[in-house]
Amino acid sequence: MARITRRSIDALRDKADIVSLAGDYTQLKQRGREWWGLSPFKTERTPSFKVNPETGLWYCFSTQQGGDAFKLVMAREGLDFVESIERVATRFGHALEYEEGGNGEGKSIRGQLFDIHDLVADYWHRCLHDDPVHGEWIRQYWVEQRKFSLETAGDFQVGFAPVDDSRLIQGLISKGFEPDALANSGLFFGTDRSKDPARWHCRFRGRLVIPIRDIQGRVIAFTARSLEITPQDDPTREAKYVNSPETELFKKNRTIFNFNRAKDNREKGAPFVLVEGQLDAIRCHTAGVPGVVAAQGTAVTEEHLAQLKRFSDQLLVFLDADAAGQKAALRLLPLGLRAGLDIRFINVPGGKDPDEFFSEPNRVELWPKMVSEARSAMQFCVQSLMPADSVSQPLAKRLSLLSELFTVLEQTGAEEVVQEALSEAARHAGIGIREVHMAYERDRISRKAARPSAQLQAAIPKTITLPKTGSQLSSPEEDLCRILITDEKLVLDTSKVLPLEWVTTDIPSGVLLSALLNEAIHGEFDSIRGALGRLDDACQHTAAQIAAEPSVEKVDEEEQRRIVNGVLKSFHSRHIQSRLRSIDARIAALPPTEIDALNLLLREKIDLRKTLTNPPSI
């Protein structure tokens, strides 16, 4: 595999905007010189993720991870170093240079997978327009039956996978893609039976195909709808929709359809709108509904909701009005509440699905009213589980319906939500609020008694203590690193006056400081970003942690130098005191008869004490 040149990596590191990159994973808000957001690595309600654009570093207090742009991509997407470089290069439009005269030959399997999906999406979109056998038929289906425009097909790169798939595999082979990359793309059947790609068949033959994109807008998978012309020998012929299988690029429980557009085409903090399928999302987006997204052929997961929560605290659920849609809504409700989302539910007028509803002209004019009439999470929950005629049913029947409601409430974990639900249930079912509360308490006690002891132990919340940084007991190494990381022009001056032997390498900040000073001493220091990029993960982590500590207001250059000189004085004093203690130990070990040796050591002590008044300075 051709190696990426160091010069190219360094240029990319300088070009990569860490705030923009981190903003792909979580919504950031500026506080002074830093940017803060919810952790991209776990679900939380209070921001603990800090990004410093000046140093190009990030740090997550929740998971105690940190580093530069490459480290962020490695940690968030599970990539190795080379793959993270390719990912960041693609994100910022940077052309990588390769050694051995390569132009990307030998690209990682992951890099090839992105190229494969990009080429296939383009090929299938062109087939929608000019397939010689079924092109006219599929365009008619898209425009007349599905009521979408060809412009919309172009906007989302919707395509058609021809029944005859021979051109697809031959074209990819001719591009020089490795068989392993083709096999791991998830686009083909038969990869487990034959090693010859020419014998494989496309998974989506004779289907309408919709590209699935990641949060950066790169094609990572496809969803495909069956048609009248889908071949009879297709092993998935009976399935209306078929998704790509999970691959290195595509994880269903983490991928949100249209998220790359939705996070940017809504006002900051405005709600996302969750619909059931990809065509629902395309329809709503095209109609002008902002922030519309869909899950990927699977139930909405905690990871889906956590991703949405990083960009907005609000979620509008706009699922199909049928029984399946209502069941899916009830399933995601407790997940969303536990994620800290303000969830509201929108009715689809006339019992239609969002695709059908917005396929009629001018329907988007009704959208503001639909949003204003959206039901709260507990209104939706109670009304879904307790029919409108509940009040006329016998009390025993109404109490049995309450049991279903209590099952949902147990999963929410929020007392204020429970109280709202009980009040709504009492009103909706015509039962006294006291009786409803008593029924809930009885149900809760009986459920608790039935739970295994191991479950009860797991339910006990554990106290999480965040790491303490920037304490008043910080070392001179940490203090100096903090200054040099944020004011890199002082590195060279400091390296000229601070001897390396004065720096203790028994602590992480000492290892980092020694590494930075070594870079400067040997004439290799160009910038903090560049220097940190050449250091190991441990040094990068230490730098990110130090840079993430509470910052102080910037001071002028003269004051900054005064502060540095104060730290250098601490180094000097510590070094002198260490030498004095060493002399005292030697004096204590001298025999009483060694008068000359004693006098020499005492004079050395006097000379050392005199130097205390003359510390190094820049």
C-alpha positions in Angstrom: 0.0 0.0 0.0 1.4 3.4 -1.0 2.2 5.6 2.1 0.8 9.1 2.6 3.7 11.6 2.7 4.4 13.4 6.0 4.2 16.7 4.2 0.7 16.0 3.0 -0.4 14.9 6.5 1.0 18.1 8.1 -0.7 20.3 5.5 -4.0 18.5 6.1 -3.6 19.0 9.9 -3.2 22.7 9.4 -6.1 22.9 7.0 -8.6 20.8 9.1 -11.0 23.1 11.0 -11.5 21.2 14.3 -14.7 23.2 15.1 -16.2 22.3 11.7 -15.2 18.7 12.0 -16.5 18.3 15.5 -19.7 20.1 14.4 -20.4 17.1 12.2 -20.9 15.0 15.3 -22.5 17.4 17.8 -23.9 20.9 17.9 -21.3 23.3 19.3 -21.8 26.6 21.1 -19.1 29.1 21.5 -18.0 30.2 25.0 -15.2 32.7 24.9 -12.4 31.2 22.8 -13.6 27.6 23.1 -16.6 25.7 21.8 -18.7 23.3 23.8 -21.2 20.5 23.0 -22.7 17.2 24.1 -20.3 14.3 24.0 -20.2 12.6 20.6 -19.4 9.3 22.4 -22.2 8.9 24.9 -25.6 10.1 25.9 -25.6 13.0 28.2 -27.7 16.1 29.0 -24.9 18.6 30.1 -22.2 19.5 27.6 -18.8 18.0 28.5 -17.1 18.1 25.0 -14.7 21.0 24.5 -13.0 22.1 21.3 -10.2 24.7 21.0 -9.8 26.1 17.5 -6.5 27.8 18.3 -4.7 24.5 19.2 -6.8 22.2 17.0 -7.4 20.0 20.0 -10.6 18.6 21.6 -11.3 16.9 24.9 -14.3 15.0 26.2 -14.6 15.1 30.0 -17.2 12.4 30.1 -15.0 9.8 28.4 -11.6 11.3 29.2 -10.5 11.2 25.6 -8.8 13.9 23.6 -6.5 14.7 20.7 -6.4 16.3 17.3 -8.7 16.1 14.3 -7.4 12.7 13.3 -7.9 11.3 16.8 -11.5 12.6 16.8 -12.3 10.7 13.7 -10.5 7.6 14.9 -12.4 7.6 18.2 -15.8 8.5 16.8 -15.8 6.3 13.7 -13.6 3.4 14.8 -11.0 4.0 12.1 -7.2 3.4 12.1 -4.8 6.3 11.5 -4.5 6.0 7.7 -8.3 5.7 7.3 -8.8 8.8 9.6 -6.4 10.8 7.4 -8.4 9.8 4.3 -11.7 10.7 6.0 -10.5 14.2 7.1 -8.9 14.8 3.6 -12.3 14.0 2.0 -14.1 16.2 4.5 -11.9 19.3 3.7 -11.3 18.6 0.0 -7.6 18.0 0.5 -5.7 16.0 -2.1 -3.3 13.6 -0.4 0.1 12.9 -1.7 1.5 9.4 -1.7 5.0 8.1 -1.7 6.4 5.8 -4.4 4.8 8.0 -7.0 1.3 6.7 -6.1 -1.9 8.7 -6.6 -4.0 6.9 -4.0 -3.2 3.4 -5.3 -3.3 1.0 -2.4 -6.0 3.1 -0.7 -7.5 1.4 2.4 -10.4 -1.0 2.0 -12.6 1.6 3.7 -11.4 4.3 1.3 -12.2 2.0 -1.6 -15.7 1.3 -0.2 -16.5 5.0 -0.3 -15.3 5.2 -3.9 -17.3 2.1 -4.9 -20.6 3.5 -3.4 -20.0 6.9 -5.0 -19.5 5.4 -8.5 -22.4 3.0 -8.1 -24.8 5.7 -7.0 -23.8 7.8 -10.0 -24.2 4.8 -12.4 -27.6 3.9 -11.1 -28.8 7.5 -11.3 -27.7 7.6 -14.9 -29.6 4.3 -15.5 -32.8 6.0 -14.3 -32.5 8.4 -17.2 -31.0 6.3 -20.0 -31.3 2.5 -19.3 -32.1 1.2 -22.8 -34.5 -1.5 -21.5 -36.4 -0.1 -18.6 -35.4 3.6 -18.5 -38.7 5.0 -19.8 -40.7 2.6 -17.5 -38.9 3.5 -14.3 -39.2 7.3 -15.0 -42.9 6.9 -15.6 -43.1 4.9 -12.3 -41.2 7.7 -10.4 -43.2 10.6 -11.9 -46.7 9.2 -12.4 -47.1 6.5 -9.7 -44.9 7.9 -7.0 -45.6 11.6 -7.9 -42.0 12.8 -7.6 -40.2 15.0 -10.1 -37.1 14.1 -11.9 -35.5 17.1 -10.2 -36.1 15.4 -6.9 -34.5 12.2 -8.2 -31.5 14.3 -9.1 -31.3 16.0 -5.8 -31.3 12.8 -3.9 -29.4 10.8 -6.6 -32.3 8.3 -6.8 -31.5 5.6 -9.3 -32.4 2.3 -11.0 -30.4 -0.9 -10.7 -30.8 -2.6 -14.1 -32.1 -6.2 -14.2 -28.9 -7.1 -16.2 -26.2 -6.3 -13.7 -23.2 -7.5 -15.8 -22.1 -3.9 -16.7 -21.9 -3.0 -13.0 -19.5 -5.6 -11.8 -17.3 -5.4 -14.9 -17.1 -1.7 -14.6 -16.0 -1.9 -11.0 -13.4 -4.6 -11.8 -12.0 -2.4 -14.6 -11.6 0.4 -12.1 -9.1 -1.7 -10.2 -11.0 -2.2 -7.0 -9.7 -5.1 -4.9 -12.1 -8.1 -4.7 -12.1 -7.8 -0.9 -13.5 -4.3 -1.2 -16.2 -5.3 -3.7 -17.1 -8.3 -1.5 -17.3 -6.1 1.7 -19.5 -3.5 0.0 -22.7 -5.4 0.6 -23.8 -4.8 -3.0 -23.5 -8.4 -4.2 -24.9 -11.9 -3.6 -22.6 -14.9 -4.0 -19.5 -13.5 -2.4 -19.4 -16.4 0.0 -19.7 -19.0 -2.8 -17.2 -17.8 -5.3 -14.0 -15.7 -5.2 -14.6 -14.6 -8.8 -16.4 -11.2 -8.8 -17.7 -11.9 -12.3 -19.9 -14.6 -10.8 -21.5 -12.4 -8.3 -25.0 -10.8 -8.7 -26.2 -7.4 -7.6 -28.4 -7.4 -4.5 -30.7 -4.7 -5.9 -31.4 -5.9 -9.5 -34.6 -4.4 -11.0 -35.3 -2.1 -8.1 -35.6 1.6 -7.5 -32.6 2.6 -5.4 -32.1 5.4 -2.9 -28.6 6.2 -1.7 -28.1 6.4 2.1 -25.6 9.0 3.2 -23.6 9.5 6.4 -23.6 12.7 8.3 -20.9 14.1 5.9 -23.1 13.4 2.9 -21.0 10.4 1.6 -22.9 7.4 0.1 -22.5 4.5 2.5 -25.4 2.2 1.6 -28.6 1.9 -0.4 -32.3 1.1 0.2 -34.2 -0.3 -2.7 -37.9 -0.8 -3.5 -39.2 -3.8 -5.4 -40.9 -3.2 -8.7 -43.0 -5.2 -11.2 -39.7 -5.9 -13.1 -37.7 -7.1 -10.1 -36.4 -10.6 -11.3 -38.2 -13.7 -10.1 -34.9 -15.3 -9.2 -34.1 -12.5 -6.7 -33.8 -14.2 -3.3 -35.4 -11.1 -1.7 -38.1 -10.7 -4.3 -41.0 -10.7 -1.8 -39.5 -7.9 0.3 -41.0 -4.5 -0.6 -37.8 -2.7 0.7 -34.3 -4.1 0.9 -31.4 -2.3 2.6 -27.7 -2.8 2.2 -26.5 -5.3 4.9 -24.4 -3.8 7.7 -20.8 -3.1 6.4 -17.8 -1.3 7.7 -19.4 1.9 6.5 -23.1 1.2 7.3 -24.5 0.5 10.8 -28.3 0.6 10.9 -28.6 1.5 14.5 -26.4 4.5 14.0 -27.4 5.8 10.6 -30.1 8.4 10.1 -31.5 9.0 6.6 -31.2 12.6 5.5 -29.4 13.7 8.7 -26.7 15.4 6.6 -29.3 17.8 5.2 -31.6 18.0 8.2 -29.1 19.2 10.7 -28.3 22.2 8.5 -31.7 23.1 6.8 -33.4 24.0 10.1 -32.8 26.9 12.5 -30.3 26.1 15.2 -32.2 24.4 18.1 -35.3 23.8 16.0 -36.8 20.3 16.2 -36.1 17.4 14.0 -39.1 15.7 12.3 -39.0 11.9 12.4 -40.8 10.0 9.7 -40.9 6.2 9.0 -39.3 5.7 5.6 -36.9 7.2 3.2 -39.6 8.1 0.7 -41.5 9.8 3.5 -38.4 11.8 4.3 -37.8 12.7 0.6 -41.4 13.8 0.2 -41.4 16.0 3.3 -38.0 17.5 2.6 -39.1 18.3 -1.0 -42.4 19.8 0.3 -40.4 22.2 2.5 -40.6 20.6 5.9 -37.3 21.4 7.7 -35.2 18.9 9.7 -36.9 15.7 8.4 -35.1 12.4 9.1 -35.9 8.7 9.0 -34.4 5.6 10.6 -32.9 2.8 8.5 -35.3 -0.2 8.1 -35.1 -0.9 11.9 -36.7 0.4 15.1 -35.5 3.8 16.3 -32.6 3.2 18.7 -31.0 5.0 21.6 -28.0 5.8 19.4 -30.3 7.4 16.8 -31.9 9.6 19.4 -28.6 10.5 21.1 -27.3 11.8 17.7 -30.4 14.0 17.3 -30.1 15.2 20.9 -26.6 16.5 20.1 -28.2 19.0 17.7 -31.6 19.7 19.2 -33.6 19.1 22.4 -36.8 18.7 20.4 -38.3 16.0 18.3 -41.5 15.9 16.3 -42.7 12.4 15.6 -44.6 12.2 12.3 -45.1 8.5 11.8 -47.8 6.7 9.8 -51.3 6.7 11.2 -51.7 3.0 10.9 -51.4 0.5 13.8 -47.7 -0.2 13.0 -46.8 3.5 13.0 -48.6 4.0 16.4 -46.8 1.0 17.9 -43.4 2.3 16.7 -44.2 5.7 18.2 -45.0 4.1 21.6 -41.8 2.1 21.4 -39.6 5.1 20.9 -41.4 7.4 23.4 -39.6 6.1 26.6 -36.3 6.0 24.7 -36.6 9.6 23.7 -37.7 10.8 27.2 -34.7 9.0 28.7 -32.4 10.8 26.2 -33.7 14.1 27.4 -35.7 15.0 24.3 -38.9 17.0 24.3 -41.0 14.8 22.1 -44.3 15.8 20.5 -46.5 13.8 18.1 -48.1 15.0 14.9 -51.3 13.5 13.5 -51.3 12.7 9.8 -54.7 14.1 8.6 -57.0 11.6 7.0 -55.1 8.6 8.3 -52.5 8.9 5.5 -48.8 8.4 5.7 -46.5 11.5 5.3 -45.6 10.5 1.7 -49.2 10.3 0.6 -50.2 13.4 2.5 -47.6 15.7 1.1 -47.9 14.3 -2.5 -50.9 16.6 -2.9 -50.1 20.2 -3.8 -50.0 23.1 -1.2 -50.2 20.7 1.8 -47.1 22.3 3.3 -49.2 25.4 4.1 -50.9 23.2 6.7 -47.7 22.3 8.4 -47.4 25.2 10.9 -50.9 24.4 12.2 -50.1 20.7 12.4 -47.0 21.5 14.5 -49.0 23.8 16.8 -51.5 21.1 17.4 -48.9 18.4 18.1 -49.7 16.3 21.2 -47.2 16.1 24.1 -45.6 12.7 24.8 -48.0 11.9 27.5 -51.1 13.1 25.7 -50.1 10.8 22.8 -49.3 7.9 25.1 -52.6 8.1 27.1 -54.8 8.7 24.0 -53.1 5.8 22.2 -53.5 3.3 25.0 -56.9 4.4 26.1 -59.6 4.7 23.4 -61.8 7.8 23.2 -64.8 5.9 24.6 -62.8 4.8 27.7 -64.9 7.0 29.9 -68.0 5.0 29.1 -66.4 1.6 29.8 -66.7 -0.3 33.2 -64.2 0.8 35.8 -62.4 -2.6 35.8 -61.8 -2.2 32.0 -60.4 1.3 32.5 -58.1 0.2 35.2 -56.8 -2.6 33.0 -56.0 0.0 30.4 -54.0 1.9 33.0 -51.8 -1.1 33.5 -50.6 -0.8 29.9 -49.9 2.9 30.5 -47.9 2.1 33.6 -45.7 -0.3 31.6 -44.6 2.6 29.4 -44.2 5.0 32.3 -41.8 2.6 34.1 -39.4 3.0 31.2 -39.3 6.8 31.1 -37.5 7.4 34.4 -38.7 11.0 34.9 -41.0 11.9 37.8 -42.5 15.0 36.1 -43.4 12.9 33.1 -45.2 10.3 35.3 -47.2 13.0 37.0 -48.3 14.5 33.7 -49.3 11.1 32.4 -51.3 10.2 35.5 -53.2 13.5 35.4 -53.9 13.1 31.7 -55.1 9.5 32.2 -57.4 10.5 35.0 -59.0 13.2 32.9 -59.2 11.0 29.7 -60.6 7.9 31.4 -62.9 9.7 33.9 -61.2 8.2 37.0 -60.4 10.2 40.1 -56.8 11.4 40.3 -56.4 9.8 43.7 -57.5 6.4 42.4 -55.1 6.7 39.4 -52.2 7.5 41.7 -53.0 4.6 44.0 -53.3 2.2 41.1 -49.9 3.4 39.8 -48.2 2.9 43.2 -49.7 -0.6 43.5 -48.4 -1.4 40.1 -45.0 0.0 40.7 -44.6 -2.0 44.0 -45.7 -5.2 42.4 -43.3 -4.7 39.5 -40.4 -4.0 41.8 -41.1 -7.1 43.9 -41.1 -9.2 40.7 -37.7 -7.9 39.5 -34.6 -10.1 40.0 -32.2 -8.8 42.6 -29.5 -8.4 40.0 -31.8 -6.0 38.1 -32.4 -4.0 41.2 -28.7 -3.6 41.8 -28.2 -2.5 38.2 -30.9 0.1 38.7 -29.0 1.9 41.5 -27.5 5.0 39.9 -23.7 5.2 40.1 -22.0 8.5 40.9 -19.7 9.6 38.1 -16.8 11.9 39.1 -15.3 13.9 36.3 -11.5 14.3 36.3 -10.2 17.3 38.1 -7.9 19.5 36.0 -6.2 22.8 36.5 -6.0 22.4 40.3 -4.0 24.8 42.4 -1.5 22.0 43.0 -0.5 21.8 39.3 3.2 21.3 38.5 5.5 23.7 36.7 5.5 21.3 33.8 1.7 21.5 33.5 1.7 25.3 33.9 4.3 25.7 31.2 2.6 23.3 28.8 -0.7 25.2 29.3 1.1 28.4 28.2 3.1 27.0 25.3 0.0 25.2 23.9 -2.0 28.4 23.7 0.9 30.7 22.8 3.2 28.7 20.5 5.6 31.6 19.7 7.1 31.2 23.2 8.2 27.6 22.6 11.5 28.5 20.8 12.5 31.2 23.4 11.7 28.8 26.3 13.7 26.0 24.8 16.8 28.2 24.8 16.8 28.8 28.5 15.1 25.8 30.2 17.5 22.8 30.4 15.8 19.5 29.7 17.3 17.9 32.8 15.2 20.3 34.9 12.0 18.7 33.6 10.7 15.7 35.4 9.4 13.0 33.1 7.6 11.1 35.9 4.4 12.9 35.0 2.5 13.1 31.7 2.9 16.9 31.4 6.6 16.5 31.9 6.8 13.9 29.0 4.8 16.3 26.8 7.0 19.3 27.8 10.2 17.4 27.1 8.9 16.4 23.7 7.9 19.9 22.7 11.3 21.4 23.9 13.2 18.6 22.0 11.3 19.5 18.8 12.5 23.2 19.3 16.0 22.3 20.3 16.5 20.2 17.2 15.0 22.8 14.9 11.9 20.8 14.0 9.3 22.9 15.7 7.0 24.7 13.3 3.7 25.0 15.2 1.9 23.4 18.1 -0.4 21.5 15.7 2.5 20.2 13.7 4.5 19.2 16.8 1.6 17.4 18.4 0.9 15.6 15.2 4.4 14.1 15.4 4.0 13.0 19.0 2.4 9.8 20.3 -1.2 9.3 21.4 -0.3 9.7 25.1 1.3 13.2 24.5 -1.7 14.3 22.4 -4.1 13.2 25.1 -2.2 15.1 27.7 -2.1 18.2 25.5 -5.8 18.0 24.8 -6.6 17.6 28.5 -4.5 20.6 29.5 -5.9 22.7 26.7 -9.4 21.8 27.9 -8.9 23.2 31.3 -10.7 26.5 32.2 -9.1 29.2 30.3 -8.3 32.7 31.4 -8.5 35.9 29.5 -5.7 36.6 27.1 -3.0 38.9 28.3 -0.5 41.1 26.3 2.8 39.7 25.3 4.7 41.4 28.1 2.4 40.0 30.8 2.6 36.5 29.2 6.4 36.6 29.3 6.2 37.7 32.9 4.1 34.6 33.7 6.5 32.3 31.8 9.4 33.7 33.7 7.5 33.0 37.0 7.2 29.4 35.9 10.8 29.2 34.9 11.7 30.5 38.4 9.8 27.6 39.8 11.8 25.1 37.7 15.0 26.8 38.8 14.1 26.9 42.4 13.1 23.2 42.4 16.3 22.2 40.7 18.5 24.2 43.2 16.6 22.8 46.2 17.1 19.3 44.8 20.8 19.9 44.5 21.0 21.4 48.0 19.2 18.3 49.5 21.8 16.2 47.7 24.7 18.2 49.2 23.1 17.9 52.7 22.9 14.1 52.2 26.6 14.0 51.2 27.6 16.1 54.2 25.7 13.8 56.5 27.6 10.8 55.1 31.0 12.4 55.6 33.3 11.1 58.4 34.2 13.8 61.0 37.8 13.8 59.9 37.0 14.9 56.3 37.3 18.7 57.1 38.4 19.8 53.6 35.6 17.9 51.8 33.1 19.4 54.2 34.3 22.9 53.5 34.0 22.3 49.7 30.5 21.1 50.1 29.5 24.1 52.3 31.0 26.5 49.7 29.0 24.7 47.0 25.9 25.3 49.0 26.6 29.0 49.4 27.2 29.4 45.7 24.0 27.5 44.9 21.9 29.7 47.2 23.3 32.8 45.5 22.0 31.5 42.1 18.4 31.4 43.5 18.3 35.1 42.9 19.2 34.7 39.2 16.7 32.4 37.6 16.5 32.0 33.8 14.1 34.2 31.8 13.0 34.8 28.3 
